[in-house]
Amino acid sequence: CPLRACHLGYVTTSLLLLSYLVYNWDGPLGLAASEVMAFCMAWFGSISHTILVIGKIGEFVGLIHDAEHIHTTWLMIPIGSMVAAFVAPLVPMLGDSSAKDNLLLAQFFYSFAFLMWVAIFIITFFKVVTTPNSNNTQRNTIFLWTAAPCSIGLANYSICFVTSNDGQEQCSSELSRYYFASLMMLLCLAWATVPCINFFGRDFFSMNYWPVCFAFGILASCAALFYGTNGYRSMEMFMLMALTVATGANSLALLHTLTAIRRQKIFTPTPKWGPLAFMKCTHQGIRGAIPKLRASLDQVNLLDSSNQGLHKFASLFAQFKLVHEEHSRHEDQVIFKVFSQYFPSHCKQHIQEHEDDEAKLVRWSGMIDTLLDPHGDASEKDTAFEHLMYNIPEFLDAQLLHLQQEEEHLQAIGKKYVPTTLQMQMIKDCFEITPSDRWEVMLPYVINNCSRHEQRIRYIKCLCWTMPERSQQFGAILYRHVDAVMWERLRVQVPEIIPRGEHNWRRYY
């Protein structure tokens, strides 16, 4: 996996850092045992990480990737190698009498890691700047941009301190470059967190917050080393601030992690979603609308002279019919067409059900028009009403079963076979075949009827992920058709949809 495989670098990097902490520790087992433990962890961590680097870089080169496969977790490759370069002269991995060999080993780790840091930082920076970054949980790994320069600075200082004749002065000068670069990067990312931008911190706690804690920790280490080599009082303030923030962030993340383990939310598969989750969220909106439609049918009373219940049912039925028609068109003409290219005739039954259901909805729509006609025949109205009362509840139950069968038998094709780029093209095609006046009904219909706010946000994010240039168009539609409370919740969670003229609007160039 281009995203998750690089997370193994956290394990190897942790082993290397533990080896540095254990070395020369006169613990309960004695100094000699601590040194042996440090050597074992350093060698195991460095060799494992080197294998990871070779394997992943080879896959990056040899396999086909596009912008959606590029993630900032790739930076764990050079960061882990830099930590190995930092540890090699200090443990020392080749023995106390082989200072030159330890230095060469450190330079071996450092050289390729520096090259990969430059390359991966450039492509991840370009990807983050030019794509919607719709998955909030992946945004937190961007803080590795802060950790990478610090790891380079620490490794550079470790190598410089062994080889330099000028001592700490020259090494501190080398360290300051990367420390200041990391500090400025952190300030830039902190500005992206403020409410007017709201790029980070939109999601609840998950394990993806730990890279932020890792970045704070390595920045605090770099700040402490820089203050120790220079002694500036201003740098002491930055060091204390960095240590406080790193300690607080790691403590808070640890408490959240322990709570999540207790609630059995950690060692379970995380839900995965992509642009095609747009269709699943549409299903959720239809599911939420069916009880309302059923309840409005039960409230119809033909003896009521005001016909309020009938008008309400007719309005809900017209919306349901429109959404069903457009959703069926999306599936028959776009989604199932692609699925059939992978598995011919697998979607045939569901396409036929769409045609049968559409014919029923058209016939029932005519019956509702008969009920709404003030000059219609009373016997015809009674017959139409009895037909609707008998058939629509049965139809709605069949719709729930139909949605469930599509998700059980067809959704896996999209998840396991259709790549992200093709999913994005499918959603674009779905948008193009539906007229704009129907989106004015369909988009708020799904948002208002989804039972969970997370489903609403994901529905909007699927559209914005696929068509970021239309984000404010989607926002304008929702602004016109949802209530003030719903709009405020959507605006805070997905600020890119804010249309022109509204608070916190930003031009999309």
C-alpha positions as CSV (number, residue, x, y, z in Angstrom):
1,C,0.0,0.0,0.0
2,P,1.5,3.4,-1.0
3,L,0.1,5.0,2.2
4,R,0.3,2.5,5.0
5,A,3.5,0.5,4.2
6,C,5.7,3.5,5.1
7,H,4.2,3.6,8.6
8,L,6.5,0.7,9.4
9,G,9.2,3.3,9.5
10,Y,7.8,4.5,12.8
11,V,8.7,1.1,14.3
12,T,12.3,1.0,13.0
13,T,12.8,4.7,13.9
14,S,11.6,4.0,17.5
15,L,14.0,1.1,17.8
16,L,16.9,3.4,16.8
17,L,15.9,6.1,19.2
18,L,15.6,3.6,22.0
19,S,19.0,2.3,21.3
20,Y,20.4,5.8,21.8
21,L,18.6,6.1,25.1
22,V,19.6,2.7,26.4
23,Y,23.3,3.1,25.5
24,N,25.4,3.9,28.6
25,W,22.4,3.5,30.8
26,D,23.4,1.9,34.1
27,G,20.1,0.2,34.7
28,P,19.0,-2.8,36.8
29,L,20.8,-5.2,34.4
30,G,24.1,-3.3,34.5
31,L,26.0,-1.1,32.0
32,A,27.3,-4.0,29.9
33,A,23.8,-5.5,29.3
34,S,22.5,-2.0,28.4
35,E,25.2,-1.6,25.8
36,V,24.4,-5.1,24.3
37,M,20.7,-4.2,24.2
38,A,21.5,-0.9,22.5
39,F,23.7,-2.5,19.8
40,C,21.0,-5.1,19.1
41,M,18.3,-2.5,18.7
42,A,20.5,-0.2,16.7
43,W,21.5,-2.9,14.2
44,F,18.0,-4.5,14.0
45,G,16.4,-1.0,13.5
46,S,18.9,0.2,10.9
47,I,18.9,-3.1,8.9
48,S,15.1,-3.3,8.9
49,H,14.8,0.3,7.9
50,T,17.3,-0.1,5.1
51,I,15.4,-3.1,3.7
52,L,12.2,-1.0,3.9
53,V,13.9,1.9,2.0
54,I,15.2,-0.4,-0.7
55,G,11.8,-2.1,-1.1
56,K,9.6,1.0,-1.1
57,I,11.8,3.1,-3.4
58,G,12.1,0.2,-5.8
59,E,8.2,-0.1,-5.7
60,F,7.9,3.7,-6.3
61,V,10.1,3.4,-9.4
62,G,8.8,0.1,-10.7
63,L,5.0,0.4,-10.2
64,I,2.6,2.9,-11.7
65,H,1.5,5.8,-9.4
66,D,-0.4,9.0,-9.8
67,A,-1.0,12.0,-7.6
68,E,-3.6,10.2,-5.4
69,H,-0.9,7.6,-4.4
70,I,1.6,10.2,-3.1
71,H,1.4,10.7,0.6
72,T,3.6,12.5,3.1
73,T,4.1,9.3,5.0
74,W,6.8,8.6,2.4
75,L,9.0,11.0,4.4
76,M,9.4,8.3,7.0
77,I,11.9,6.7,4.6
78,P,14.5,9.5,4.8
79,I,13.6,10.4,8.4
80,G,14.3,6.8,9.6
81,S,17.6,6.8,7.7
82,M,18.6,10.1,9.2
83,V,17.9,8.8,12.7
84,A,20.2,5.8,11.8
85,A,22.9,8.3,10.8
86,F,22.4,10.1,14.0
87,V,22.7,7.0,16.1
88,A,25.6,5.3,14.3
89,P,28.5,7.4,15.7
90,L,26.9,7.8,19.2
91,V,26.1,4.2,20.1
92,P,28.6,3.3,18.3
93,M,27.4,0.5,16.1
94,L,30.8,-0.8,15.0
95,G,32.5,-0.6,18.3
96,D,34.4,2.1,20.3
97,S,37.7,1.5,18.5
98,S,36.2,2.0,15.0
99,A,35.3,5.7,15.0
100,K,36.2,6.1,11.3
101,D,34.1,3.1,10.4
102,N,31.1,4.4,12.5
103,L,31.4,7.7,10.7
104,L,31.3,5.9,7.3
105,L,28.3,3.9,8.4
106,A,26.6,7.2,9.4
107,Q,27.4,8.8,6.1
108,F,26.1,5.7,4.3
109,F,22.7,6.3,5.9
110,Y,22.8,10.1,5.6
111,S,23.7,10.4,1.9
112,F,20.7,8.6,0.3
113,A,18.3,9.9,3.0
114,F,19.2,13.5,2.2
115,L,18.6,12.9,-1.5
116,M,15.2,11.2,-0.8
117,W,14.2,14.0,1.5
118,V,14.7,16.6,-1.2
119,A,12.8,14.5,-3.8
120,I,9.9,13.4,-1.6
121,F,9.4,16.8,0.0
122,I,9.0,18.5,-3.4
123,I,6.5,16.0,-4.8
124,T,4.5,15.8,-1.5
125,F,4.4,19.6,-1.3
126,F,3.2,19.8,-4.9
127,K,0.5,17.2,-4.2
128,V,-0.8,18.9,-1.0
129,V,-0.9,22.3,-2.7
130,T,-2.7,21.2,-5.9
131,T,-5.2,18.5,-4.6
132,P,-8.2,18.8,-2.3
133,N,-6.8,16.5,0.4
134,S,-10.3,15.3,1.2
135,N,-9.3,12.7,3.7
136,N,-8.8,14.6,6.9
137,T,-7.0,11.7,8.6
138,Q,-4.1,11.9,6.1
139,R,-3.5,15.6,6.6
140,N,-1.8,15.2,10.0
141,T,1.2,13.4,8.4
142,I,2.0,16.7,6.7
143,F,3.7,17.6,10.0
144,L,6.5,15.2,8.9
145,W,7.6,18.2,6.8
146,T,8.7,19.6,10.2
147,A,10.3,16.4,11.5
148,A,12.4,15.8,8.4
149,P,14.7,18.9,8.6
150,C,15.2,18.3,12.3
151,S,16.3,14.7,11.8
152,I,18.7,15.9,9.1
153,G,20.0,18.6,11.5
154,L,20.6,16.0,14.3
155,A,22.3,13.6,12.0
156,N,24.4,16.3,10.5
157,Y,25.5,17.4,14.0
158,S,26.3,13.9,15.0
159,I,28.6,13.4,11.9
160,C,30.1,16.9,12.2
161,F,30.9,16.6,15.8
162,V,33.0,13.5,15.1
163,T,34.8,14.8,12.0
164,S,35.2,18.6,12.7
165,N,38.3,20.1,14.1
166,D,36.6,23.4,15.0
167,G,34.3,21.7,17.6
168,Q,30.9,22.8,18.4
169,E,30.9,26.2,16.6
170,Q,30.9,24.7,13.1
171,C,28.5,21.9,14.0
172,S,26.1,24.4,15.6
173,S,26.1,26.4,12.4
174,E,25.2,23.3,10.4
175,L,22.4,22.5,12.9
176,S,20.9,26.0,12.9
177,R,20.1,25.8,9.1
178,Y,17.8,22.8,9.5
179,Y,16.5,23.8,12.9
180,F,15.3,27.2,11.7
181,A,13.9,25.6,8.5
182,S,11.9,23.2,10.6
183,L,10.8,26.0,13.0
184,M,9.5,28.1,10.1
185,M,7.7,25.2,8.6
186,L,5.9,24.6,11.9
187,L,4.8,28.2,12.0
188,C,3.4,27.9,8.5
189,L,1.5,24.7,9.4
190,A,0.3,26.4,12.6
191,W,-1.2,29.2,10.5
192,A,-3.0,26.6,8.4
193,T,-4.7,25.4,11.6
194,V,-6.4,28.8,12.5
195,P,-10.2,28.9,12.0
196,C,-10.1,31.0,8.9
197,I,-8.2,28.3,7.1
198,N,-9.1,25.2,9.2
199,F,-6.9,22.8,7.3
200,F,-5.9,20.7,10.3
201,G,-7.8,19.4,13.3
202,R,-11.2,18.8,11.6
203,D,-11.4,15.1,12.6
204,F,-11.6,13.4,16.0
205,F,-8.6,11.6,17.5
206,S,-7.1,8.7,15.5
207,M,-3.7,7.1,15.3
208,N,-2.9,9.6,12.6
209,Y,-2.3,12.2,15.2
210,W,0.8,10.5,16.4
211,P,2.9,11.8,13.5
212,V,2.1,15.3,14.8
213,C,3.4,14.3,18.2
214,F,6.5,12.7,16.6
215,A,7.2,16.0,14.8
216,F,6.8,18.0,18.0
217,G,9.2,15.6,19.9
218,I,12.0,15.7,17.3
219,L,11.6,19.5,17.0
220,A,12.0,19.8,20.8
221,S,15.1,17.6,20.7
222,C,16.6,19.8,18.0
223,A,15.7,22.9,20.0
224,A,17.3,21.5,23.2
225,L,20.5,20.6,21.3
226,F,20.6,24.1,19.6
227,Y,20.3,25.8,23.0
228,G,22.9,23.5,24.5
229,T,25.4,24.4,21.8
230,N,24.7,28.2,21.7
231,G,23.3,29.2,25.1
232,Y,21.1,32.0,23.8
233,R,18.4,33.1,26.2
234,S,15.9,33.5,23.4
235,M,16.6,29.9,22.3
236,E,16.0,28.8,25.8
237,M,12.5,30.1,25.6
238,F,11.9,28.3,22.3
239,M,13.3,25.1,23.9
240,L,11.0,25.3,26.9
241,M,8.0,26.0,24.7
242,A,8.9,23.1,22.4
243,L,9.4,20.7,25.3
244,T,6.1,21.8,26.9
245,V,4.1,21.4,23.6
246,A,5.8,18.0,22.8
247,T,5.1,16.7,26.3
248,G,1.5,17.9,26.3
249,A,0.8,16.6,22.8
250,N,2.3,13.1,23.5
251,S,0.6,12.8,26.9
252,L,-2.8,13.8,25.4
253,A,-2.3,11.4,22.5
254,L,-1.4,8.6,24.9
255,L,-4.5,9.2,27.0
256,H,-6.7,9.2,23.8
257,T,-4.9,6.0,22.6
258,L,-5.5,4.2,25.9
259,T,-9.1,5.2,25.9
260,A,-9.5,4.0,22.3
261,I,-7.9,0.7,23.2
262,R,-10.4,0.3,26.1
263,R,-13.2,1.0,23.7
264,Q,-11.8,-1.4,21.1
265,K,-11.3,1.2,18.4
266,I,-7.6,0.8,17.8
267,F,-6.9,-2.7,16.7
268,T,-9.7,-2.9,14.2
269,P,-9.7,-2.1,10.5
270,T,-10.3,1.6,9.8
271,P,-13.1,2.5,7.4
272,K,-11.7,3.2,3.9
273,W,-13.5,5.4,1.4
274,G,-12.8,7.1,-1.9
275,P,-14.7,9.2,-4.5
276,L,-17.1,6.3,-5.1
277,A,-18.4,6.5,-1.5
278,F,-20.6,9.2,-3.1
279,M,-23.0,6.4,-4.2
280,K,-23.1,4.8,-0.8
281,C,-23.9,8.2,0.9
282,T,-26.7,8.6,-1.7
283,H,-28.1,5.3,-0.5
284,Q,-27.9,6.5,3.1
285,G,-29.9,9.6,2.1
286,I,-32.6,7.5,0.4
287,R,-32.8,5.2,3.5
288,G,-33.3,8.2,5.7
289,A,-36.0,9.6,3.4
290,I,-38.1,6.4,3.3
291,P,-39.5,6.6,6.8
292,K,-40.5,10.2,6.2
293,L,-42.3,9.2,3.0
294,R,-44.0,6.3,4.7
295,A,-45.2,8.5,7.6
296,S,-46.5,11.2,5.2
297,L,-48.5,8.5,3.3
298,D,-50.1,7.4,6.6
299,Q,-51.2,11.0,7.3
300,V,-53.1,11.4,4.0
301,N,-56.8,12.0,4.6
302,L,-59.0,12.5,1.5
303,L,-61.8,13.9,3.7
304,D,-59.6,16.8,4.8
305,S,-60.7,19.8,2.8
306,S,-57.3,21.5,3.2
307,N,-55.4,18.4,1.8
308,Q,-52.3,19.4,3.8
309,G,-51.3,15.8,4.3
310,L,-51.8,15.0,0.7
311,H,-49.8,17.9,-0.5
312,K,-47.0,17.0,1.9
313,F,-47.0,13.4,0.6
314,A,-47.0,14.6,-3.0
315,S,-44.1,16.8,-2.4
316,L,-42.0,14.1,-0.7
317,F,-43.0,11.6,-3.3
318,A,-41.9,14.0,-6.2
319,Q,-38.5,14.5,-4.5
320,F,-38.1,10.7,-4.0
321,K,-39.0,10.0,-7.6
322,L,-36.5,12.6,-8.9
323,V,-33.7,11.3,-6.7
324,H,-34.5,7.7,-7.6
325,E,-34.5,8.5,-11.3
326,E,-31.2,10.4,-11.2
327,H,-29.5,7.9,-9.0
328,S,-30.7,5.0,-11.2
329,R,-29.3,6.9,-14.2
330,H,-26.0,7.4,-12.5
331,E,-25.7,3.7,-11.8
332,D,-27.1,2.4,-15.1
333,Q,-25.2,4.7,-17.5
334,V,-22.0,5.2,-15.5
335,I,-21.3,3.1,-12.4
336,F,-22.7,-0.3,-13.6
337,K,-21.3,0.3,-17.0
338,V,-17.8,0.4,-15.6
339,F,-18.5,-2.5,-13.2
340,S,-19.8,-4.6,-16.2
341,Q,-16.4,-4.1,-17.9
342,Y,-14.8,-6.0,-15.0
343,F,-17.7,-8.5,-14.6
344,P,-20.0,-8.7,-17.6
345,S,-23.7,-9.2,-16.8
346,H,-23.1,-9.0,-13.1
347,C,-25.2,-5.8,-12.8
348,K,-28.0,-6.9,-15.2
349,Q,-30.5,-7.8,-12.5
350,H,-30.1,-4.4,-10.7
351,I,-30.5,-2.5,-14.0
352,Q,-33.7,-4.4,-14.7
353,E,-35.0,-3.6,-11.2
354,H,-34.3,0.1,-11.9
355,E,-36.4,0.0,-15.0
356,D,-39.3,-1.8,-13.3
357,D,-39.2,0.6,-10.3
358,E,-39.2,3.7,-12.5
359,A,-42.3,2.4,-14.4
360,K,-44.1,2.0,-11.0
361,L,-43.0,5.5,-9.9
362,V,-44.3,7.1,-13.1
363,R,-47.7,5.3,-12.8
364,W,-48.0,6.3,-9.1
365,S,-47.1,9.9,-9.9
366,G,-50.1,9.9,-12.3
367,M,-52.3,8.6,-9.5
368,I,-51.1,11.3,-7.1
369,D,-52.0,13.9,-9.8
370,T,-55.5,12.4,-9.8
371,L,-55.8,12.8,-6.1
372,L,-54.6,16.4,-6.3
373,D,-57.1,17.3,-9.1
374,P,-59.9,19.2,-7.3
375,H,-62.4,18.3,-10.1
376,G,-61.5,14.6,-10.3
377,D,-64.0,11.8,-10.0
378,A,-64.4,10.6,-6.4
379,S,-64.4,6.9,-7.3
380,E,-61.2,7.3,-9.2
381,K,-59.6,9.0,-6.3
382,D,-60.7,6.3,-3.9
383,T,-59.3,3.6,-6.2
384,A,-56.0,5.4,-6.7
385,F,-55.7,6.0,-3.0
386,E,-56.3,2.4,-2.1
387,H,-53.7,1.3,-4.7
388,L,-51.1,3.7,-3.3
389,M,-51.8,2.7,0.3
390,Y,-51.4,-1.0,-0.6
391,N,-48.4,-0.9,-3.0
392,I,-46.1,2.0,-1.8
393,P,-45.2,0.5,1.6
394,E,-44.3,-2.8,-0.1
395,F,-42.3,-0.9,-2.7
396,L,-40.4,1.0,0.0
397,D,-39.5,-2.2,1.7
398,A,-38.3,-3.6,-1.6
399,Q,-36.2,-0.5,-2.1
400,L,-34.4,-1.0,1.2
401,L,-33.6,-4.6,0.2
402,H,-32.5,-3.4,-3.3
403,L,-30.0,-0.9,-1.7
404,Q,-28.7,-3.5,0.6
405,Q,-28.1,-6.0,-2.2
406,E,-26.3,-3.4,-4.3
407,E,-24.0,-2.7,-1.4
408,E,-23.4,-6.4,-0.7
409,H,-22.9,-7.6,-4.2
410,L,-21.6,-4.6,-6.2
411,Q,-19.9,-2.2,-3.8
412,A,-16.9,-4.5,-3.5
413,I,-16.1,-4.1,-7.2
414,G,-15.6,-0.4,-6.8
415,K,-13.5,-0.8,-3.7
416,K,-11.2,-3.7,-4.9
417,Y,-11.0,-3.3,-8.6
418,V,-11.7,0.3,-9.7
419,P,-8.7,2.6,-9.1
420,T,-9.1,6.0,-7.6
421,T,-8.5,7.9,-10.8
422,L,-11.2,6.0,-12.6
423,Q,-13.6,6.5,-9.6
424,M,-13.1,10.3,-9.9
425,Q,-13.9,10.1,-13.6
426,M,-17.1,8.2,-12.9
427,I,-18.3,10.8,-10.4
428,K,-17.6,13.5,-13.0
429,D,-19.6,11.6,-15.6
430,C,-22.5,11.3,-13.1
431,F,-22.5,15.0,-12.5
432,E,-22.5,15.8,-16.2
433,I,-25.5,13.6,-17.1
434,T,-27.7,15.2,-14.4
435,P,-29.1,18.7,-15.2
436,S,-28.3,21.5,-12.8
437,D,-31.9,22.1,-11.8
438,R,-32.1,18.5,-10.6
439,W,-28.9,18.9,-8.5
440,E,-30.8,21.7,-6.7
441,V,-33.1,19.0,-5.5
442,M,-30.9,15.9,-5.2
443,L,-27.9,17.4,-3.3
444,P,-29.9,18.9,-0.4
445,Y,-32.2,15.9,-0.4
446,V,-29.3,13.6,0.5
447,I,-27.8,16.0,3.0
448,N,-31.1,16.5,4.8
449,N,-31.9,12.8,5.0
450,C,-28.6,11.3,6.0
451,S,-28.9,10.1,9.5
452,R,-25.3,10.9,10.6
453,H,-23.4,14.1,10.1
454,E,-20.3,12.1,9.1
455,Q,-22.2,10.7,6.1
456,R,-23.2,14.3,5.0
457,I,-19.6,15.5,5.2
458,R,-18.3,12.5,3.3
459,Y,-20.9,13.0,0.6
460,I,-19.8,16.6,0.0
461,K,-16.1,15.6,0.2
462,C,-16.5,13.0,-2.5
463,L,-17.8,15.7,-4.8
464,C,-15.2,18.2,-3.8
465,W,-12.4,15.6,-4.1
466,T,-13.5,14.8,-7.7
467,M,-14.4,18.4,-8.8
468,P,-12.6,20.9,-6.5
469,E,-13.4,23.6,-9.0
470,R,-17.1,23.2,-8.4
471,S,-16.9,23.2,-4.6
472,Q,-18.4,26.6,-4.2
473,Q,-21.1,25.7,-6.7
474,F,-22.1,22.8,-4.4
475,G,-22.0,25.1,-1.4
476,A,-24.3,27.6,-3.1
477,I,-26.9,24.9,-3.7
478,L,-26.7,23.7,-0.1
479,Y,-26.8,27.3,1.2
480,R,-30.1,27.9,-0.6
481,H,-31.8,24.6,0.5
482,V,-30.7,23.7,4.0
483,D,-31.5,25.4,7.3
484,A,-29.1,27.8,9.1
485,V,-27.9,25.2,11.7
486,M,-27.2,22.6,9.0
487,W,-25.3,25.1,6.9
488,E,-23.2,26.2,9.8
489,R,-22.2,22.6,10.6
490,L,-21.3,22.0,6.9
491,R,-19.4,25.3,6.5
492,V,-17.2,24.6,9.5
493,Q,-16.4,21.0,8.4
494,V,-15.9,21.8,4.7
495,P,-15.0,25.5,4.4
496,E,-14.1,25.1,0.7
497,I,-17.8,25.0,-0.2
498,I,-18.5,28.5,1.1
499,P,-20.0,30.4,-1.8
500,R,-19.1,33.9,-2.9
501,G,-20.4,36.7,-0.6
502,E,-20.6,34.5,2.6
503,H,-18.4,34.7,5.7
504,N,-14.9,33.2,5.2
505,W,-15.3,32.9,1.4
506,R,-12.0,32.4,-0.4
507,R,-11.6,32.8,-4.2
508,Y,-10.9,29.6,-6.1
509,Y,-8.5,30.7,-8.9
